[in-house]
């Protein structure tokens, strides 16, 4: 698993690739903790698999950032199913593509 980070005007972007599981979720937590406490967009578009430990890392970020997190989850696939089964589609602001994320974050920051 890899995490590539960048800074947009109003938020940080973390692009996650690979598999998030019990072996890699500590690396995800560490990488996401490396961003300052501002708003964060986490792209899971290139994640092939994510287990509950990955969700736990995202939930921790949601708490740490007072809900100022947008998660990019493709409309189909294993990661989407995990969010659905866990009932987290309403806990996070989820968009389907990275291109949608800036507008979603801006709208969330206005509310």
N, C-alpha and C positions, 0 to 999 in steps of 0.2 A: 504494500500500500504506500502511496505517496500523497503528499499534500503540497500543492503549490499555492503560494499566497501572493496577492497583489492589493494595492490600495486604490480604491475609487475615491471620488470626491467626498461622498457621505458615508462610506462603509468600506470594510475589508472584504475581499473575496478569497475564499479558500476552495480550491478545486481538488477534490479527492478522487484518486484513481486506484483501482484494484479491488482487494477484498478487505472488508472490515470484520474482524472476528476477535475472539478472545486473545489471540496472539498480537494483533495489530491495533486494537482499540486503545491501548495505552499510548501508542505513538500518535493516534488521532487526537487524543486528549491533550497531549503535550503540544502538538502542532497548533491546535485551536487556542490553547491557553497562551501561546506565544503572541497572539494578536492583542492589541490593547483592548480595553473594555468597551469600545464603541460598537456600533451595529456591525453585524456579520452576515454575509451571504455564504452558505455552504453548498457547493455544487456536488451532487451525488450522481450526476449524469454518466460518469465513467466508472461507477462502482458496480461490479458484477454481483457482489453478495455482501449483505450486512446482517449481522445477528443482533441480539439484544444488547450486547456490550457496546456496539456502535450506537444504538439508540440511546443508551445510557449516557454516552459521551455527548450526544447532541442535546439531551435533556439538561445536562449539567451546564452547557453553554447557554441554553435558553434562560435558565435561572440566573446565571452570572451576568447576563446581558439584559436583564429585566424584560425578556421577551423580544428584544430587538435582534431577531434572527430570522432570516429567510432561508428556506431549504429548497434547493432545486432537485426535484425528483421526477424522473421521466414518467409519462402517463401509464406505462405498462412495465412489467418485469418484476423481479424478485424484491427489489428495494421498495417499490410502490406497494406490493402485497404486504410487506412487513409493516409499513406505516398503517395500512388499512387494518390488518389483524390486531395490531397493538392499539388501535383506536387513537392514533396520534395525528391524524389528518387535520383535526381541529385544534390541536395543541400548538401546531406550528403554522406559520404562514408558508404554504407550499406553492411553488410555481413549477411549470413543466419544463421550461427551458431557461438557460442562463440569460438569454436575451430579455426575458420577462422580469428578471430579478431587480434591476435598478428601479424600474417604475414601481414595483411592489414594495420595495424598501422605502422609497420616497413617500408613498402613500401611508405606509405604516408609521413612519416618523412624524407625519402630519397629524395622525389620529391621537 
